[in-house]
C-alpha cells in the first residue's frame, strides 16, 4: 500500500473493531469514493496514545498494521478517521436520515475562522451523507499549479488568492452533493455568498482562545495571515484572530446555520470546548441545517 493510498485511507474510512485481550482486530471499509468495493484487512490495531476518561466520546489516534493484496503496510489514523461510539453513530445516522429529504442534494458550505474544524467536520458530514468533500483552499492550490496558499500570498498577494477563491466557489456552485470546507476569508466578498447560498452555509463558531491554542500547537507557517505577527505562537495567533474576527464577524453571521461550540459545551456540561468531539459537532451541524431548511422565511432563527 503506497503513501498515496495510505493518505486516502486516513481521510475516507471507518474502522470496525473488537477487543481481543490486549490486541484489536477488524477491517477497514473504504468509502464510496472508490469505484469498486475494496477492503483492507487490519492485522493488529492498538491505541497510539491514551486518552483521559473525560474524553470518552472522542476517538484516540490508532496505530494500524495492515495488509492489502498481501502487501504489508502500516499507518496512523487520527480521531477524524474513526467511527463514532455506537450511541453517537446511531444519532449521527438518525440525523442524516431526517435531513436528507430537506437537503435534496444541495451542497453544504462550511465557513468559519481558520482552525475551526471545517475540514474535519466536513469529512464526517460528507461520509454520512454520501457526498463528495472538497477543500476550497486545496482547489485554489491546484488552480495555481500546486502552489501552497502561503506561497500564493507571498508571491502573488492576497487579492490574487481571493480572485482564484471566487473562481473556485463559482464552479462549486454549479455542482450538487458536495461538502465544501472554505477558507477563513471566503466570507469577505459578497459575490462568494451569492455562490455559496446556492447550497446551505454553516458557520462553525469557535471561541478565539480555543482557536489560538489549536493554531499555536501546530504552528503558523501555513497560515499566511498569522505568520509575520510578533510574540509567542499563542499570543500572535490570538491577537491576529481577534483582528480578523472584528473584520469578518458580521460576514460569518450571513450563514444559514450557526454551530456554536460554546452552546454545545453548555448543553453537555463541558468546561472546555476542546473536549467536544468532531462527531458531536457534526450532529449539531445537521440539526441546525435541518432547522434552517424547515424554516418558513428562509433565514436562520436558531433551534
C-alpha positions as CSV (number, residue, x, y, z in Angstrom):
1,X,0.0,0.0,0.0
2,X,1.7,3.2,-1.1
3,X,1.8,6.5,0.6
4,X,-1.0,8.0,-1.5
5,X,-3.3,5.1,-0.7
6,X,-2.5,5.5,3.0
7,X,-3.4,9.1,2.9
8,X,-6.7,8.4,1.1
9,X,-7.4,5.7,3.7
10,X,-6.8,8.1,6.6
11,X,-9.4,10.5,5.4
12,X,-12.0,8.2,4.0
13,X,-12.5,5.2,6.1
14,X,-14.5,3.8,9.0
15,X,-13.0,1.2,11.3
16,X,-15.0,-1.7,12.8
17,X,-13.0,-3.3,15.6
18,X,-13.4,-5.6,18.6
19,X,-11.1,-6.0,21.5
20,X,-9.4,-9.4,22.0
21,X,-7.2,-9.4,25.1
22,X,-4.7,-6.6,24.6
23,X,-4.9,-6.7,20.8
24,X,-7.5,-5.3,18.5
25,X,-8.7,-6.8,15.2
26,X,-11.1,-5.8,12.5
27,X,-11.3,-4.5,9.0
28,X,-11.3,-1.1,7.2
29,X,-14.2,-0.3,5.0
30,X,-13.4,2.1,2.1
31,X,-15.9,4.9,1.4
32,X,-17.8,5.3,-1.8
33,X,-15.1,7.5,-3.4
34,X,-13.6,4.2,-4.6
35,X,-15.1,3.0,-7.9
36,X,-15.3,-0.6,-6.7
37,X,-15.8,-2.2,-3.3
38,X,-12.4,-2.8,-1.6
39,X,-11.3,-4.0,1.9
40,X,-8.1,-3.8,3.7
41,X,-7.5,-6.3,6.5
42,X,-6.3,-5.0,9.8
43,X,-4.0,-7.5,11.5
44,X,-3.2,-5.5,14.6
45,X,-4.8,-2.4,15.8
46,X,-3.9,-0.6,19.1
47,X,-4.2,2.8,20.6
48,X,-1.2,5.1,19.8
49,X,-1.9,7.3,22.9
50,X,-4.0,7.0,26.0
51,X,-6.9,9.5,26.5
52,X,-8.2,10.8,29.8
53,X,-11.5,9.3,30.8
54,X,-13.3,12.6,30.5
55,X,-12.7,12.4,26.7
56,X,-14.7,9.3,26.5
57,X,-16.7,10.4,23.5
58,X,-13.5,11.2,21.5
59,X,-11.7,8.6,19.5
60,X,-8.0,8.2,20.2
61,X,-5.4,8.0,17.5
62,X,-4.6,4.4,16.5
63,X,-1.6,2.7,15.0
64,X,-2.6,0.2,12.4
65,X,-0.6,-2.7,11.0
66,X,-2.4,-4.0,7.9
67,X,-2.1,-5.7,4.6
68,X,-3.7,-5.0,1.2
69,X,-3.4,-7.6,-1.6
70,X,-0.9,-9.4,0.6
71,X,1.4,-6.4,0.8
72,X,2.2,-5.3,4.4
73,X,1.8,-1.7,5.5
74,X,1.2,0.5,8.5
75,X,-0.2,3.9,9.2
76,X,-1.6,6.1,12.0
77,X,-5.2,7.1,11.9
78,X,-6.3,10.2,13.8
79,X,-9.6,10.6,15.5
80,X,-11.2,12.1,12.4
81,X,-10.8,8.8,10.7
82,X,-12.6,6.6,13.2
83,X,-16.1,5.6,13.6
84,X,-18.1,7.1,16.4
85,X,-19.1,5.2,19.6
86,X,-22.4,3.3,19.0
87,X,-24.6,6.0,20.6
88,X,-23.0,8.8,18.6
89,X,-23.0,6.8,15.4
90,X,-26.7,6.0,15.8
91,X,-27.6,9.6,16.5
92,X,-25.5,10.7,13.5
93,X,-27.2,8.3,11.2
94,X,-30.7,9.3,12.6
95,X,-30.0,13.0,12.0
96,X,-28.7,12.2,8.5
97,X,-31.9,10.3,7.6
98,X,-34.0,13.1,8.9
99,X,-32.3,15.9,7.0
100,X,-31.8,14.2,3.6
101,X,-35.4,14.8,2.3
102,X,-35.0,18.5,3.1
103,X,-31.4,18.8,1.8
104,X,-32.3,17.3,-1.5
105,X,-28.7,17.1,-2.8
106,X,-27.8,20.7,-2.1
107,X,-24.2,21.4,-1.3
108,X,-23.1,22.3,2.2
109,X,-20.5,25.1,2.7
110,X,-18.7,25.3,6.0
111,X,-17.5,28.8,6.9
112,X,-15.6,29.9,10.0
113,X,-12.2,31.2,11.2
114,X,-9.0,29.3,10.5
115,X,-8.6,26.3,12.7
116,X,-12.4,26.0,13.5
117,X,-12.5,22.4,12.3
118,X,-14.2,22.9,8.9
119,X,-12.1,20.2,7.2
120,X,-12.6,17.6,10.0
121,X,-16.3,18.1,10.4
122,X,-16.8,18.4,6.6
123,X,-15.3,15.0,6.0
124,X,-17.6,13.4,8.6
125,X,-20.6,15.1,7.0
126,X,-19.6,14.0,3.5
127,X,-19.3,10.4,4.6
128,X,-22.6,10.1,6.3
129,X,-24.5,12.0,3.6
130,X,-22.7,10.1,0.8
131,X,-21.4,13.5,-0.5
132,X,-18.0,14.3,-2.0
133,X,-15.7,16.5,0.1
134,X,-13.8,19.5,-1.2
135,X,-11.4,22.0,0.5
136,X,-11.6,25.3,-1.4
137,X,-8.0,26.2,-0.4
138,X,-6.8,23.0,-1.9
139,X,-8.7,23.6,-5.1
140,X,-7.1,27.1,-5.3
141,X,-3.7,25.5,-4.9
142,X,-4.5,23.1,-7.7
143,X,-5.6,26.0,-9.9
144,X,-2.2,27.7,-9.4
145,X,-0.2,24.7,-10.3
146,X,0.1,23.1,-6.9
147,X,1.4,26.3,-5.2
148,X,0.6,26.4,-1.5
149,X,-1.7,29.0,-0.1
150,X,1.2,30.5,1.9
151,X,3.3,30.8,-1.3
152,X,0.4,32.3,-3.3
153,X,0.1,35.0,-0.7
154,X,3.8,35.5,-0.7
155,X,4.4,35.7,-4.5
156,X,1.1,36.9,-5.9
157,X,-0.7,38.7,-3.0
158,X,-4.0,38.2,-1.1
159,X,-6.0,39.9,-3.9
160,X,-4.8,37.2,-6.4
161,X,-5.7,34.5,-4.0
162,X,-9.2,35.9,-3.4
163,X,-9.8,36.1,-7.1
164,X,-9.0,32.4,-7.5
165,X,-11.0,31.5,-4.5
166,X,-14.1,33.2,-6.0
167,X,-13.4,31.3,-9.3
168,X,-13.4,28.0,-7.3
169,X,-16.6,28.9,-5.4
170,X,-18.3,29.8,-8.7
171,X,-17.5,26.4,-10.2
172,X,-18.6,24.6,-7.0
173,X,-21.9,26.5,-7.0
174,X,-22.9,24.6,-10.2
175,X,-22.5,21.2,-8.5
176,X,-24.6,19.1,-6.2
177,X,-23.9,16.7,-3.3
178,X,-20.7,18.3,-2.1
179,X,-19.5,19.4,1.3
180,X,-17.1,22.3,1.0
181,X,-14.6,23.5,3.6
182,X,-14.0,27.1,2.7
183,X,-11.0,29.3,3.6
184,X,-11.4,31.6,6.6
185,X,-11.6,34.7,4.5
186,X,-14.0,33.4,1.8
187,X,-16.8,35.3,3.5
188,X,-15.3,38.8,2.9
189,X,-16.6,39.0,-0.7
190,X,-20.4,39.4,-1.3
191,X,-20.1,37.6,-4.6
192,X,-18.9,34.5,-2.7
193,X,-22.1,34.5,-0.7
194,X,-24.1,34.6,-3.9
195,X,-22.4,31.3,-4.9
196,X,-22.4,29.7,-1.5
197,X,-26.1,30.4,-1.0
198,X,-26.8,28.1,-3.9
199,X,-26.4,25.5,-1.2
200,X,-26.6,25.7,2.6
201,X,-24.0,27.6,4.6
202,X,-22.9,26.6,8.1
203,X,-20.8,28.8,10.4
204,X,-18.6,26.8,12.8
205,X,-18.3,29.4,15.6
206,X,-15.4,28.5,17.9
207,X,-14.1,30.8,20.8
208,X,-11.0,32.7,19.7
209,X,-9.0,31.4,22.7
210,X,-9.6,27.8,21.6
211,X,-8.7,28.6,18.0
212,X,-5.4,30.3,19.2
213,X,-4.5,27.2,21.2
214,X,-5.1,24.9,18.3
215,X,-3.1,27.1,15.9
216,X,-0.3,27.6,18.3
217,X,0.0,23.8,18.8
218,X,0.6,23.2,15.1
219,X,2.5,26.3,14.2
220,X,1.6,29.3,12.0
221,X,3.9,28.6,9.0
222,X,0.9,27.5,6.8
223,X,-1.2,30.5,7.9
224,X,-0.1,33.5,5.8
225,X,-2.2,36.0,7.7
226,X,-0.6,35.0,11.0
227,X,3.0,34.1,10.1
228,X,4.5,37.5,10.5
229,X,3.0,38.6,13.7
230,X,5.4,39.2,16.7
231,X,5.3,37.3,20.0
232,X,4.9,33.8,21.1
233,X,2.7,31.5,19.0
234,X,-0.4,31.7,21.2
235,X,-0.3,35.5,21.7
236,X,0.4,36.0,18.0
237,X,-2.5,33.8,17.0
238,X,-4.9,35.3,19.4
239,X,-4.1,38.9,18.5
240,X,-4.4,38.3,14.8
241,X,-7.6,36.2,15.2
242,X,-9.2,38.9,17.2
243,X,-8.5,41.5,14.5
244,X,-9.7,39.1,11.7
245,X,-12.9,38.4,13.6
246,X,-13.6,42.1,14.0
247,X,-13.4,42.3,10.2
248,X,-15.3,39.1,9.4
249,X,-17.7,38.5,12.3
250,X,-20.7,40.2,10.7
251,X,-20.0,38.3,7.4
252,X,-20.0,34.9,9.2
253,X,-23.4,35.8,10.5
254,X,-24.7,35.6,6.9
255,X,-24.6,31.8,7.2
256,X,-27.9,29.9,7.1
257,X,-27.0,28.0,10.2
258,X,-24.6,28.6,13.1
259,X,-22.9,25.8,15.2
260,X,-21.7,27.4,18.4
261,X,-19.2,25.3,20.3
262,X,-19.9,27.3,23.4
263,X,-23.5,26.4,23.2
264,X,-22.7,22.7,22.7
265,X,-20.3,22.8,25.7
266,X,-23.0,24.4,27.9
267,X,-25.6,21.7,26.9
268,X,-23.1,18.9,27.5
269,X,-21.7,20.4,30.7
270,X,-18.2,20.6,29.3
271,X,-15.8,23.1,30.7
272,X,-13.6,23.2,27.6
273,X,-14.8,23.2,24.0
274,X,-11.7,21.1,23.1
275,X,-13.5,18.2,24.8
276,X,-16.2,18.2,22.2
277,X,-15.8,15.5,19.6
278,X,-16.0,16.3,15.9
279,X,-18.8,13.8,15.7
280,X,-20.8,15.8,18.2
281,X,-20.2,19.0,16.2
282,X,-21.3,17.2,13.0
283,X,-24.5,16.1,14.7
284,X,-25.2,19.7,15.8
285,X,-24.5,20.9,12.3
286,X,-27.1,18.5,10.9
287,X,-29.6,19.7,13.5
288,X,-29.0,23.3,12.7
289,X,-29.2,22.7,8.9
290,X,-32.5,20.9,9.3
291,X,-33.8,23.7,11.5
292,X,-32.9,26.2,8.7
293,X,-34.4,24.1,5.9
294,X,-37.7,23.7,7.8
295,X,-37.9,27.5,8.4
296,X,-40.6,29.3,6.6
297,X,-38.8,32.6,6.0
298,X,-35.5,31.1,4.7
299,X,-33.5,32.8,7.4
300,X,-31.7,31.1,10.3
301,X,-33.5,31.7,13.6
302,X,-31.9,29.1,15.8
303,X,-33.3,25.8,17.2
